[in-house]
Amino acid sequence: LARTQSQWLIDVLAKTHPQVNFEMVIIKTKGDLVQDKPLDKIGDKGLFTKELEDALLSGEIDMAIHSMKDMPSKLPEGLVLTVPPVREDARDVLLTPHRITALDELPKGAVVATGSKRRIAQLQKLRPDVEIVGIRGNIDTRIRKMQEQQLDGIILAAAGLKRIGRLEDSAYYTVALPETTFIPAPAQGILAVEVREDNQTVNELMAVISDQNTIVQMSAERSFLNALNGSCHIPVGAFCEIEAEEITVYGLYGLEDGSRVVTRSIKGAPEEAKNLGKQLAKACYQAVHEKPGKVYLAGGGCGDPGLLTVKAKDILTKADVVVYDALVNESFLNDARADAEIIYVGKRAGNHAMRQEDINALLVQKGQEGKLVLRLKGGDPYVFGRGGEEGEDLYDAGVPFEVIPGITSVIGGLAYAGIPITHRDCVSSFHVITGHLKSNAYDGSSDLDWPVLGKLKGTIVFLMGVKNLEKICDELVKNGMNPEMPVAVVHRASTPYQRVVTGNLTTIYDIAAEAKITAPSLIVVGEVVNKRQKLRFFDEKPLFGKNIIVTRSREQSSQMVEKITELGGNAIEFPTIKIVPINEAACDEKVKCLKDYSHIIFTSINGVEVFFDSLARCGKDARAFGNLHITAIGEGTKNALLARGLQADFVPDKYVGEELVSGLVPLLTKDSRVLIPRSKNARIYVVEELSKICPVDEVQSYETIREDHATINPLAMLTNKEIDYITFTSSTTVEFFVEKIGAAHIDAINTAKCVSIGPQTSKKCVELGITVDIEAETYTIQGML
């Protein structure tokens, strides 16, 4: 390519200036020689120019010919770019073995090669499903690699392909990428002629063959590049479109890691090209660097997931980044976006995942990257949560932030322990003291004014002070408080692990030590502790303290999780299945001829949802069912139909195939015709039995596959006998649970009690070696509980 475009320029110059002799000198650059590493890993754009520039400065050559897109934003002192000849095609093109005409026609998950960060950023935006791999080498080498590696495509500059005559080829199809939607490199397609600043002769020779429109485009696009100090390390693109007396400059600019990339445009007169490029660069730079995202400093409540505020949960579902602490309920992470960046920064005594200064810097960094950040803290962010420090650093850095208050353990945690922080009978004030003082001492030299605390009549709550419990009690007694003053220590308040011990200032330390109470715990001192016997509620729930694994799909687990939580249990979500629609075309065909059937049978909520999706695709709704007799297996299926305006005509008493067949047989004749949209994994029993009476059409509309995404691994908890129950709602949940845990760990699984929804699920448990401890009498979630 270098030789071809150099020869092209020599031919044009020689034709215009026949009296001048032009000689080509071949000089290899570092960029030509190093072919096994990405450009941004071995240097900058100067990789393709330095050796030629050295030859220019030494007088060995008079002109250095480059592709303008490879030129650095700054040139060595003494060298300049002379006016350019007419521009070749500025576009990028996709070369592909697929017979397509547009980028969006590439197969889903296609593998495309490019080494350009600019191209990568735009490709990821336009086709996020595409897998991008790196590639180096000249044009012929890259085309050969596409064929040898069976890639779905490579992206190259159209100009280079045209110059060597390979834009069109029988070995591939060429898809042009429009300059305004897939912005090329600045000055792509323009030949750069670099000369010594004092070489007036060459400047005069080039002026004769220069092109005015190309000069305008080069001025706008190069000024954009220069203003951003652009290089191959960052995504940068620019294109100047000329229409009559107006130009539009399109610019692309982003962060080095590609996490934030913006495109902008600006219009103006051709004579303003250079200034327009600078203005556009400034706008892009501000959009990337000076227009930060937003950070929410939010309280996650004191443990019970139901205590997360509505606003905090809303931001959680939208956040690009979630930064969370040790005291945050990790079940919240299930509500985060699947692609959200989750960062743990928890701090426990003597064990800090990240220093506070680094947490502050992290929040600033993510905010400046334009991201929506949720900083999720236990309790309330401003109650000894250092949220104030984080907010100050965000303010100083110019990053917008908001505070979402949370339910602090000082109030909510004590309430779950049955202890009101105030009560008209005994106290009218409360005082909250941190156990983590800067001096970290509870003797006379600490930051606490013990003589004042010893005389207080209100409730005193110490946070993060359990390791200093003995000193706290001693100092309060020493400074005048009644030794008989009631005291309670509340461990992991409002969670299924909550434990509460009570005593007085002289006895509580020994009581807590014997109970092995550790952090995190609250210490509450005051008469309100005596109210616990009447006001306790949380630790008397029927499933309090029980760890229960929920194996349903993530989409369907919420009902069971909510009910377990209501009963005081700790629902541990470990989804083993997920529902995937299949055979959509076949399902749509059945929908279109629904009037040909007399009966339809729905065997699950999933079946209802998938079938109604098919109805929507076909432009139909519940009216399409007409006079069909509708059968539903299970209350959940019945209710799913009811929510869509359909009343089931028949629901068997027991939610198994045998019960359905025995109830439906009397309603069928040889002239009946039955449609069963069902799971690919379901038993064939119902289809076989009903087919003995009348025609039965089944359509496998969805299948249950293994869910491999998980936020926890329960094997360690099972091995340590920390799990009380495992719930199975279908035979597939059993099968995939054993697969995920490992068949070698059946003994560990059997340390917990197995709860099965019904006979078929129990049968699968027994097949796989799991002891069934409880089988629901009514085959529903409620029946299991």
Secondary structure as GFF3:
##gff-version 3
##sequence-region A 1 785
A	DSSP	alpha_helix	2	16	.	.	.	ID=ss1
A	DSSP	alpha_helix	30	33	.	.	.	ID=ss2
A	DSSP	alpha_helix	39	42	.	.	.	ID=ss3
A	DSSP	three_ten_helix	45	48	.	.	.	ID=ss4
A	DSSP	alpha_helix	50	58	.	.	.	ID=ss5
A	DSSP	beta_strand	64	67	.	.	.	ID=ss6
A	DSSP	three_ten_helix	68	70	.	.	.	ID=ss7
A	DSSP	beta_strand	79	81	.	.	.	ID=ss8
A	DSSP	beta_strand	92	96	.	.	.	ID=ss9
A	DSSP	three_ten_helix	103	105	.	.	.	ID=ss10
A	DSSP	beta_strand	111	113	.	.	.	ID=ss11
A	DSSP	alpha_helix	117	126	.	.	.	ID=ss12
A	DSSP	beta_strand	131	133	.	.	.	ID=ss13
A	DSSP	alpha_helix	139	148	.	.	.	ID=ss14
A	DSSP	beta_strand	153	157	.	.	.	ID=ss15
A	DSSP	alpha_helix	158	163	.	.	.	ID=ss16
A	DSSP	beta_strand	173	177	.	.	.	ID=ss17
A	DSSP	beta_strand	191	196	.	.	.	ID=ss18
A	DSSP	alpha_helix	200	209	.	.	.	ID=ss19
A	DSSP	alpha_helix	212	227	.	.	.	ID=ss20
A	DSSP	beta_strand	236	243	.	.	.	ID=ss21
A	DSSP	beta_strand	246	254	.	.	.	ID=ss22
A	DSSP	beta_strand	261	268	.	.	.	ID=ss23
A	DSSP	three_ten_helix	270	272	.	.	.	ID=ss24
A	DSSP	alpha_helix	273	285	.	.	.	ID=ss25
A	DSSP	pi_helix	286	290	.	.	.	ID=ss26
A	DSSP	beta_strand	294	299	.	.	.	ID=ss27
A	DSSP	three_ten_helix	305	307	.	.	.	ID=ss28
A	DSSP	alpha_helix	310	318	.	.	.	ID=ss29
A	DSSP	beta_strand	321	324	.	.	.	ID=ss30
A	DSSP	three_ten_helix	330	335	.	.	.	ID=ss31
A	DSSP	beta_strand	341	344	.	.	.	ID=ss32
A	DSSP	beta_strand	347	348	.	.	.	ID=ss33
A	DSSP	beta_strand	351	352	.	.	.	ID=ss34
A	DSSP	alpha_helix	356	368	.	.	.	ID=ss35
A	DSSP	beta_strand	372	377	.	.	.	ID=ss36
A	DSSP	alpha_helix	387	396	.	.	.	ID=ss37
A	DSSP	beta_strand	401	404	.	.	.	ID=ss38
A	DSSP	pi_helix	409	413	.	.	.	ID=ss39
A	DSSP	alpha_helix	414	416	.	.	.	ID=ss40
A	DSSP	beta_strand	430	434	.	.	.	ID=ss41
A	DSSP	alpha_helix	450	453	.	.	.	ID=ss42
A	DSSP	beta_strand	459	463	.	.	.	ID=ss43
A	DSSP	three_ten_helix	466	468	.	.	.	ID=ss44
A	DSSP	alpha_helix	469	478	.	.	.	ID=ss45
A	DSSP	beta_strand	486	491	.	.	.	ID=ss46
A	DSSP	beta_strand	499	504	.	.	.	ID=ss47
A	DSSP	alpha_helix	508	514	.	.	.	ID=ss48
A	DSSP	beta_strand	521	525	.	.	.	ID=ss49
A	DSSP	three_ten_helix	527	531	.	.	.	ID=ss50
A	DSSP	alpha_helix	532	535	.	.	.	ID=ss51
A	DSSP	three_ten_helix	538	540	.	.	.	ID=ss52
A	DSSP	beta_strand	547	550	.	.	.	ID=ss53
A	DSSP	alpha_helix	558	566	.	.	.	ID=ss54
A	DSSP	beta_strand	570	573	.	.	.	ID=ss55
A	DSSP	beta_strand	577	581	.	.	.	ID=ss56
A	DSSP	alpha_helix	584	592	.	.	.	ID=ss57
A	DSSP	three_ten_helix	594	596	.	.	.	ID=ss58
A	DSSP	beta_strand	599	602	.	.	.	ID=ss59
A	DSSP	alpha_helix	605	617	.	.	.	ID=ss60
A	DSSP	three_ten_helix	622	625	.	.	.	ID=ss61
A	DSSP	beta_strand	629	632	.	.	.	ID=ss62
A	DSSP	alpha_helix	635	642	.	.	.	ID=ss63
A	DSSP	alpha_helix	657	664	.	.	.	ID=ss64
A	DSSP	three_ten_helix	665	667	.	.	.	ID=ss65
A	DSSP	beta_strand	674	679	.	.	.	ID=ss66
A	DSSP	alpha_helix	685	691	.	.	.	ID=ss67
A	DSSP	beta_strand	696	706	.	.	.	ID=ss68
A	DSSP	alpha_helix	715	719	.	.	.	ID=ss69
A	DSSP	beta_strand	725	728	.	.	.	ID=ss70
A	DSSP	alpha_helix	731	741	.	.	.	ID=ss71
A	DSSP	three_ten_helix	743	745	.	.	.	ID=ss72
A	DSSP	alpha_helix	746	749	.	.	.	ID=ss73
A	DSSP	beta_strand	753	756	.	.	.	ID=ss74
A	DSSP	alpha_helix	759	767	.	.	.	ID=ss75
A	DSSP	beta_strand	774	775	.	.	.	ID=ss76
A	DSSP	alpha_helix	781	784	.	.	.	ID=ss77
###
